Amino acid sequence: SYSFCTLLGRGKGDGRHTMPSFMMHPNFGGYSVEYSPWGGDRLAVSAAENFGVQGSGKLYVLHNPMGQGPMNLETMVASEDGMFDIAWSEVSPQHIVAACGDSSIKIYNLMTCGETGAPEAILRHAQGEVYSVNWNPVSKQHIVTGCWNREIKVWNPMTGGCILTGMEHQKEVYNVVWNPRNNELMASCSGDGTFKLWDIRQPSSMLTHVGHGGDIILSCDWNKYDPNVLVTSGVDRAVNMWDVRRPQQPLLMLRGHQSAVRRVKCSPHSRNLILSAGYDFQLCLFDTDRQQPLSQRYVQHKEFVVGCDWSLEHAGLVASTGWDGFVYTWRLGTPVAPTHASQPPLPPCPP
């Protein structure tokens, strides 16, 4: 693998590839980035003003063919409160759902929202910031949301009906994600230091486990090739891999970050690759088949890195976003130099 310095050198003419970037409106920071499951080299980014503490939010939809050249802005939508997470629809390539700071989940039609800014539908938690949203990739019929009021809700986005409410976590819910093989199973993680497994056919969770020594668990994701393997990350700076059938001890404890690990994503193309984003301004790539799993680091961001994702369309193509207001895309394993190429002025977007 490439060394830390080689991957992030800024020289030119030495065989390094550029790392395309997109800069958001001033005072906005990225929170989540997700590639479209429909292909077309599209990715969506949710953002919040003033680090999400106070202010409005924005949704950017970008086009970046094969991770090369400039990122082009396709659509932009503003909300009155911060947008903390997004998920592409699994039934329509033109719909995105956003988790917002005003307790709402907004469903946007990209064909019309750029003109009006209005969502096609709004779902609501009782109170609190909605911090996580995930569309079921198997049944494609449900979305799940996690909120800072400790609620987890499963919704039918077609009818707007809530089919399950879970209120078992003792503190805020940071992440909820569907199992990639079982359309009734999902995992959640929380500030209470636990992760839980849920079966939507049951009124209560089927497993509660204290992970990361009881410290806050910030993110979770399923291995895309083994439906029994869950990966979590937390403020203890670790990325842990669990067999949910025997969760007493993690299968692996992956170290590479110097601060809290805000996001973890498993590769859709390789069972052994995990990408993580942290408050140390870094992203780490772990290869669990290696004796030393930490294989690469990336430090293109100048603030907390809170979002990352893998392209489903192009193996090895990834994206990241952070509180510095930038979005980057690049190919893993390729020496890259971050570039801030000139970008056309962004159109004004109502607050």
C-alpha positions as semicolon CSV with decimal commas, in nm:
position;residue;x (nm);y (nm);z (nm)
1;S;0,000;0,000;0,000
2;Y;0,104;0,362;-0,038
3;S;0,253;0,555;0,246
4;F;0,073;0,834;0,425
5;C;0,284;1,100;0,254
6;T;0,264;0,949;-0,094
7;L;-0,113;0,940;-0,088
8;L;-0,145;1,301;0,015
9;G;0,146;1,472;-0,154
10;R;0,054;1,793;-0,331
11;G;0,314;1,795;-0,604
12;K;0,231;1,764;-0,972
13;G;0,391;1,587;-1,259
14;D;0,475;1,284;-1,046
15;G;0,200;1,047;-1,151
16;R;-0,047;1,145;-0,884
17;H;-0,413;1,178;-0,972
18;T;-0,623;1,473;-0,867
19;M;-0,885;1,436;-0,598
20;P;-1,197;1,620;-0,724
21;S;-1,359;1,850;-0,471
22;F;-1,677;2,049;-0,419
23;M;-1,705;2,346;-0,183
24;M;-2,036;2,422;-0,015
25;H;-2,185;2,760;0,072
26;P;-1,994;2,958;0,338
27;N;-2,050;2,846;0,699
28;F;-2,193;2,508;0,591
29;G;-2,037;2,177;0,682
30;G;-2,107;1,835;0,539
31;Y;-2,271;1,570;0,754
32;S;-2,342;1,277;0,523
33;V;-2,259;1,170;0,169
34;E;-2,418;0,885;-0,024
35;Y;-2,375;0,757;-0,378
36;S;-2,691;0,684;-0,573
37;P;-2,773;0,311;-0,590
38;W;-2,908;0,380;-0,938
39;G;-2,568;0,464;-1,086
40;G;-2,519;0,763;-1,309
41;D;-2,222;0,886;-1,102
42;R;-2,450;1,087;-0,873
43;L;-2,394;1,151;-0,506
44;A;-2,597;1,341;-0,249
45;V;-2,461;1,542;0,044
46;S;-2,645;1,671;0,349
47;A;-2,513;1,982;0,521
48;A;-2,580;2,204;0,821
49;E;-2,493;2,562;0,902
50;N;-2,267;2,654;1,197
51;F;-2,163;2,293;1,266
52;G;-2,528;2,196;1,312
53;V;-2,565;2,388;1,635
54;Q;-2,794;2,655;1,494
55;G;-2,905;2,754;1,147
56;S;-3,035;2,605;0,824
57;G;-2,952;2,299;0,619
58;K;-2,882;2,213;0,258
59;L;-2,900;1,913;0,027
60;Y;-2,657;1,904;-0,264
61;V;-2,686;1,653;-0,548
62;L;-2,361;1,627;-0,744
63;H;-2,251;1,460;-1,068
64;N;-1,894;1,334;-1,086
65;P;-1,835;1,089;-1,377
66;M;-1,615;0,800;-1,261
67;G;-1,469;1,019;-0,988
68;Q;-1,279;1,228;-1,241
69;G;-1,289;1,592;-1,337
70;P;-1,499;1,854;-1,159
71;M;-1,804;1,782;-0,948
72;N;-2,105;1,942;-1,109
73;L;-2,399;2,063;-0,903
74;E;-2,724;1,914;-1,031
75;T;-2,975;2,013;-0,765
76;M;-2,971;2,208;-0,441
77;V;-3,239;2,234;-0,174
78;A;-3,250;2,437;0,148
79;S;-3,425;2,356;0,474
80;E;-3,495;2,573;0,776
81;D;-3,296;2,342;1,002
82;G;-2,981;2,136;0,958
83;M;-2,979;1,821;0,745
84;F;-2,785;1,549;0,927
85;D;-2,829;1,242;0,707
86;I;-2,966;1,141;0,368
87;A;-3,069;0,823;0,187
88;W;-3,150;0,762;-0,177
89;S;-3,480;0,597;-0,257
90;E;-3,462;0,230;-0,350
91;V;-3,774;0,257;-0,568
92;S;-3,712;0,578;-0,761
93;P;-3,385;0,731;-0,884
94;Q;-3,531;1,080;-0,840
95;H;-3,620;1,067;-0,471
96;I;-3,408;1,134;-0,162
97;V;-3,505;1,134;0,204
98;A;-3,333;1,371;0,448
99;A;-3,307;1,355;0,829
100;C;-3,345;1,705;0,971
101;G;-3,286;1,893;1,293
102;D;-3,650;2,000;1,335
103;S;-3,765;1,642;1,412
104;S;-3,869;1,589;1,050
105;I;-3,786;1,345;0,773
106;K;-3,832;1,513;0,436
107;I;-3,880;1,321;0,111
108;Y;-3,773;1,518;-0,197
109;N;-3,850;1,466;-0,564
110;L;-3,537;1,583;-0,744
111;M;-3,736;1,661;-1,058
112;T;-3,932;1,934;-0,884
113;C;-3,767;2,033;-0,554
114;G;-3,499;2,243;-0,720
115;E;-3,768;2,483;-0,839
116;T;-3,990;2,499;-0,533
117;G;-3,763;2,379;-0,255
118;A;-4,060;2,196;-0,111
119;P;-4,051;1,832;-0,006
120;E;-4,300;1,588;-0,152
121;A;-4,376;1,447;0,194
122;I;-4,282;1,512;0,557
123;L;-4,269;1,256;0,838
124;R;-4,207;1,352;1,201
125;H;-4,064;1,230;1,526
126;A;-4,217;1,372;1,845
127;Q;-3,914;1,591;1,913
128;G;-3,536;1,610;1,875
129;E;-3,291;1,610;1,588
130;V;-3,326;1,320;1,345
131;Y;-2,969;1,201;1,301
132;S;-3,001;0,889;1,085
133;V;-3,209;0,763;0,794
134;N;-3,171;0,444;0,590
135;W;-3,384;0,298;0,308
136;N;-3,434;-0,079;0,316
137;P;-3,227;-0,216;0,023
138;V;-3,394;-0,559;0,031
139;S;-3,769;-0,508;0,062
140;K;-3,739;-0,146;-0,061
141;Q;-4,068;-0,078;0,119
142;H;-3,950;0,081;0,443
143;I;-3,719;0,346;0,582
144;V;-3,582;0,357;0,936
145;T;-3,488;0,672;1,126
146;G;-3,300;0,736;1,449
147;C;-3,353;1,045;1,661
148;W;-3,188;1,228;1,949
149;N;-3,506;1,181;2,153
150;R;-3,398;0,811;2,174
151;E;-3,664;0,697;1,924
152;I;-3,622;0,457;1,636
153;K;-3,905;0,455;1,385
154;V;-3,980;0,238;1,083
155;W;-4,194;0,406;0,819
156;N;-4,376;0,319;0,500
157;P;-4,264;0,613;0,283
158;M;-4,546;0,553;0,034
159;T;-4,822;0,602;0,291
160;G;-4,636;0,799;0,556
161;G;-4,743;0,548;0,818
162;C;-4,518;0,446;1,108
163;I;-4,517;0,068;1,158
164;L;-4,275;0,045;1,452
165;T;-4,146;0,274;1,726
166;G;-3,859;0,161;1,946
167;M;-3,778;0,360;2,260
168;E;-3,521;0,141;2,432
169;H;-3,197;0,337;2,402
170;Q;-3,118;0,546;2,709
171;K;-2,954;0,828;2,512
172;E;-2,956;0,975;2,162
173;V;-2,959;0,741;1,861
174;Y;-2,675;0,815;1,623
175;N;-2,717;0,553;1,350
176;V;-2,968;0,293;1,232
177;V;-2,904;0,067;0,933
178;W;-3,085;-0,221;0,763
179;N;-2,924;-0,560;0,721
180;P;-2,823;-0,605;0,353
181;R;-2,967;-0,960;0,331
182;N;-3,255;-0,975;0,583
183;N;-3,528;-0,721;0,510
184;E;-3,668;-0,740;0,864
185;L;-3,342;-0,695;1,057
186;M;-3,170;-0,369;1,148
187;A;-2,902;-0,243;1,386
188;S;-2,887;0,075;1,591
189;C;-2,621;0,244;1,802
190;S;-2,643;0,513;2,065
191;G;-2,484;0,752;2,308
192;D;-2,571;0,502;2,580
193;G;-2,278;0,286;2,467
194;T;-2,486;0,002;2,324
195;F;-2,579;-0,137;1,987
196;K;-2,910;-0,315;1,940
197;L;-3,057;-0,554;1,685
198;W;-3,421;-0,519;1,588
199;D;-3,666;-0,741;1,400
200;I;-3,954;-0,527;1,274
201;R;-4,193;-0,818;1,338
202;Q;-4,121;-0,788;1,710
203;P;-4,220;-0,497;1,939
204;S;-3,886;-0,489;2,122
205;S;-3,518;-0,536;2,032
206;M;-3,376;-0,886;2,004
207;L;-3,023;-0,803;2,123
208;T;-2,860;-0,531;2,332
209;H;-2,483;-0,529;2,370
210;V;-2,248;-0,287;2,542
211;G;-1,963;-0,219;2,302
212;H;-1,656;0,004;2,303
213;G;-1,625;-0,019;2,681
214;G;-1,955;0,160;2,732
215;D;-1,838;0,471;2,544
216;I;-2,063;0,644;2,291
217;I;-2,111;0,442;1,971
218;L;-2,139;0,684;1,680
219;S;-2,182;0,462;1,376
220;C;-2,263;0,110;1,260
221;D;-2,275;-0,074;0,929
222;W;-2,324;-0,431;0,812
223;N;-2,073;-0,633;0,617
224;K;-2,226;-0,669;0,271
225;Y;-2,109;-1,031;0,231
226;D;-2,178;-1,174;0,577
227;P;-2,517;-1,077;0,725
228;N;-2,396;-1,179;1,072
229;V;-2,108;-0,931;1,084
230;L;-2,169;-0,579;1,216
231;V;-1,905;-0,305;1,230
232;T;-1,924;-0,023;1,485
233;S;-1,719;0,286;1,570
234;G;-1,714;0,522;1,864
235;V;-1,552;0,789;2,074
236;D;-1,295;0,537;2,200
237;R;-1,122;0,581;1,860
238;A;-1,183;0,217;1,765
239;V;-1,357;0,039;1,480
240;N;-1,491;-0,295;1,604
241;M;-1,615;-0,593;1,406
242;W;-1,876;-0,820;1,569
243;D;-2,039;-1,154;1,499
244;V;-2,389;-1,070;1,622
245;R;-2,453;-1,438;1,698
246;R;-2,169;-1,431;1,953
247;P;-2,116;-1,065;2,049
248;Q;-1,937;-1,122;2,379
249;Q;-1,606;-1,013;2,225
250;P;-1,538;-0,833;1,896
251;L;-1,391;-1,035;1,613
252;L;-1,146;-0,751;1,550
253;M;-1,059;-0,418;1,708
254;L;-0,920;-0,189;1,440
255;R;-0,699;0,102;1,544
256;G;-0,585;0,393;1,330
257;H;-0,768;0,705;1,442
258;Q;-0,645;0,950;1,705
259;S;-0,992;1,074;1,794
260;A;-1,358;0,967;1,781
261;V;-1,463;0,772;1,470
262;R;-1,781;0,933;1,341
263;R;-1,866;0,713;1,042
264;V;-1,789;0,361;0,928
265;K;-1,884;0,206;0,592
266;C;-1,824;-0,148;0,465
267;S;-1,731;-0,198;0,102
268;P;-2,004;-0,322;-0,134
269;H;-1,736;-0,483;-0,350
270;S;-1,500;-0,650;-0,100
271;R;-1,590;-0,833;0,217
272;N;-1,260;-0,731;0,382
273;L;-1,252;-0,352;0,327
274;I;-1,383;-0,091;0,572
275;L;-1,364;0,288;0,535
276;S;-1,389;0,510;0,844
277;A;-1,407;0,886;0,903
278;G;-1,303;1,059;1,222
279;Y;-1,279;1,372;1,429
280;D;-0,901;1,359;1,377
281;F;-0,959;1,502;1,025
282;Q;-0,866;1,164;0,876
283;L;-1,015;0,872;0,689
284;C;-0,875;0,524;0,740
285;L;-0,898;0,224;0,510
286;F;-0,883;-0,113;0,687
287;D;-0,822;-0,446;0,516
288;T;-0,927;-0,719;0,759
289;D;-0,740;-0,984;0,560
290;R;-0,406;-0,821;0,645
291;Q;-0,203;-0,889;0,956
292;Q;-0,183;-0,511;0,998
293;P;-0,533;-0,407;0,887
294;L;-0,467;-0,031;0,863
295;S;-0,362;0,002;0,500
296;Q;-0,417;0,368;0,407
297;R;-0,487;0,709;0,557
298;Y;-0,627;1,021;0,392
299;V;-0,605;1,370;0,541
300;Q;-0,753;1,598;0,277
301;H;-1,002;1,753;0,523
302;K;-0,921;2,041;0,758
303;E;-1,202;1,975;1,005
304;F;-1,400;1,682;1,147
305;V;-1,469;1,418;0,881
306;V;-1,824;1,296;0,944
307;G;-1,938;1,132;0,619
308;C;-1,799;0,876;0,377
309;D;-1,939;0,628;0,127
310;W;-1,850;0,375;-0,143
311;S;-1,968;0,395;-0,502
312;L;-2,182;0,097;-0,599
313;E;-2,109;0,164;-0,965
314;H;-1,728;0,178;-0,959
315;A;-1,527;-0,052;-0,732
316;G;-1,278;0,139;-0,519
317;L;-1,434;0,482;-0,577
318;V;-1,519;0,658;-0,250
319;A;-1,637;0,997;-0,127
320;S;-1,601;1,196;0,194
321;T;-1,739;1,512;0,349
322;G;-1,665;1,711;0,663
323;W;-1,719;2,022;0,866
324;D;-1,471;2,211;0,648
325;G;-1,747;2,235;0,386
326;F;-1,576;2,016;0,127
327;V;-1,673;1,698;-0,057
328;Y;-1,398;1,482;-0,210
329;T;-1,400;1,176;-0,435
330;W;-1,105;0,949;-0,516
331;R;-1,004;0,594;-0,602
332;L;-0,850;0,388;-0,325
333;G;-0,502;0,256;-0,393
334;T;-0,419;0,539;-0,632
335;P;-0,173;0,812;-0,529
336;V;-0,381;1,128;-0,515
337;A;-0,323;1,497;-0,461
338;P;-0,616;1,697;-0,320
339;T;-0,709;1,981;-0,551
340;H;-0,935;2,280;-0,506
341;A;-0,999;2,359;-0,869
342;S;-1,192;2,672;-0,951
343;Q;-1,563;2,614;-0,905
344;P;-1,844;2,816;-1,063
345;P;-2,017;3,037;-0,805
346;L;-2,299;2,853;-0,633
347;P;-2,645;2,993;-0,701
348;P;-2,813;3,162;-0,406
349;C;-3,018;2,921;-0,202
350;P;-3,291;3,044;0,032
351;P;-3,213;2,984;0,400
